[in-house]
Structures are given as C-alpha cells and as structure tokens.
C-alpha cells in the first residue's frame, strides 16, 4: 500500500513538474533573438534569414504598424500568460501550432513523420545496448583480472573514447562506397532506398537493416563502457557482501549464490536506465542522425533550434518532458520488480 501511495504521488507530481519545465522554456524563447518576427523583417529588407540573429537594431527601417502586424500574426502581441495558455490548451501542447519553417504543416505533422524512424533507431540501439552489455558485464565480473577482462576492457574503452560522429565518418569511409572507401557494403545515408515501396516485406526489412546497421552500431558503442562497467562493478560488489558468504557457509554452491542471489540485486543500478526507453527517440541521436542523414526526431529538433522554429521545438520539448517524467516512474517500478523489499518511504 505504501508503494501504491508513492506511485500515485509521483504521477500527480508529473503535472506541476511538466508545467514548470514548459513554462520556463516558453519564457526563455520569447527573449532569444532571431525569432519568426525578426526573420520576417529580414526577408522584407531582402536580408537572408540566416543573419536574423544580429540583434534588434535591424528592425528600425520598417514602420511600427508593420512590425505590430507581424507580431499579431505570430501572436506576440498578446500578454505572455495568454500566449502560454493558448499553447497549452488551445493548441494542445503546441501540437496544433503551424511550423514557422515548414508552411502548412503543424508541429504534430512534422513530429509524426519523423517519429517512426527515430522509434526504430532508438529502441533498437537501446535494446541491443542492454542485451550486449549486461551479459558482457557479468562475464567480466566472473573473470575479474583475467585475460578476458583486460582485453575486453581495452576494446570497450577504445570504442567509448571515439566520438560518435568521428566513428560514424570512419565507418562511412570504410563501408559506404564513398570516394575513399574500401568496401561498398552499406548505404551512405537515409533510412530506406528510393525503391523501398516496390520491395517485398522481407526486402523492406532487409533494406532498413542495411541502412540502420552502421548508425545503430555508433549508438551502441557509446553506451558500451558505462553499462558494461556498471554491471560488472555492481555484481562484484554484491558478490563481496555478507549474504553471499552466508549462502556459501550454509553449503550453497557459488553458482547458486551468484545466479540466484547476487545477480538480481546487481541489476538494481542497471534499472535506472530502463525508463530512458521512453525518450530514446528524442535524445542521444542528433549527431548520428546528422552524420548519416537520417530523417529522425533528433535531426528535427536540431533543425527547429537552428531555424528558431519555436512551434516545433516546444512540441518536441513537451513530448520529451512527459515521456522523461513517466520514464523516471518506470525506473522506480523496475526497482520494485527487481527487489520488492525496496521502501520508497525511507529518507
């Protein structure tokens, strides 16, 4: 019952926390230069929109009525609290707002187009990271300070030390048929081929696999060191505790002590990242999506920030905030599944 009360309170806290996050970000973007009003003014003056971040002095050549008309068009003539209320309620968390950069498209339409791509990319990378790193961490713990542990540590840290964008560029040069590449095995960019719709079901799956193999590899390699060493150190810590010695003293085998007792408790720190599965399609893949030109959510968020597309940016932010807050609750729920003895009421 105490755990149920805890989770109810956590879900109720999602609402004020979400309002605080979005209200703060909504307030900040009102003061960032280079917004839609400045961009329209620049276009009227014949100056490229890319230069629209050069301060407010550039607007002095247009009349005050023209500027007020532009501000009214984007809703900047209303008080701040009314604009936020419109974004929150009328525009359904900004999903009904029309994009400033992509005319005749709402924020939700743009997000929906990219959502499937990032979902496949993010979830695949997330699942593979845990499938590979947890067994590898267990094996390293069981063979601590042996040859396998040392060699695998060198490989893991080498991969972790290489920046994802650099590793991606190296993979493209080696395997994507570029000018300097050695082998033409994988596509260099995109999520699927031009003839994707003409392929069979298995052909479509194979086409997506070939396009996503290298980007997912770049995504997974960055998580290797943290997850693997976290699993290894957590298991080693549990093996050295008194309850494991008690199991052995009562005649239990080492195999039973490790696999029946220590392993379950060692998964508790790993469960911290389980909630991140709800946000993997929005974060952590911006650089990789840019290198491989994947039309996903990470790339869309970067385009929205660079292009001052506040409507799309706030739409992505609202979804990310909701999924992130719910993901934190999911992590706590995983704690309870792994170890029902956990008491969240203790300080």
Number of C-alpha atoms within 10 A of each C-alpha: 5 10 15 9 11 16 16 11 11 16 12 11 12 17 12 9 14 16 13 12 13 19 15 10 13 19 13 10 14 12 9 11 16 21 19 21 20 23 22 19 21 20 12 13 13 9 14 12 17 12 12 23 16 11 12 11 7 15 16 10 10 12 9 11 9 11 17 13 14 18 17 13 11 13 14 17 13 12 9 14 11 12 15 19 14 16 20 17 10 14 15 14 23 26 24 18 23 22 22 21 16 12 8 10 15 20 24 22 17 19 19 13 13 20 20 15 19 24 19 17 24 26 18 16 25 21 14 15 21 19 11 14 23 20 14 20 25 23 16 25 22 16 14 15 11 11 11 12 17 14 11 14 16 11 12 19 15 12 19 17 12 14 13 22 19 14 21 23 15 13 18 26 18 18 18 21 16 14 8 11 15 13 13 14 13 19 21 21 20 16 23 20 15 8 9 15 11 9 13 10 11 9 13 17 13 14 19 19 15 18 20 24 14 23 26 23 17 22 25 24 21 21 18 23 21 13 20 26 20 20 27 23 17 22 23 21 14 19 22 11 11 10 14 18 14 12 16 15 10 8 8 13 11 14 11 14 19 21 10 11 16 22 19 14 19 23 19 19 15 19 18 16 16 20 21 21 19 21 21 24 25 24 16 14 25 19 19 23 25 17 20 21 15 25 19 28 28 25 23 23 22 16 15 20 14 11 19 22 21 23 23 31 23 24 25 24 20 20 17 18 18 16 19 20 21 18 20 18 18 21 21 21 18 20 21 16 13 16 14 11 9 13 12 13 9 5 4
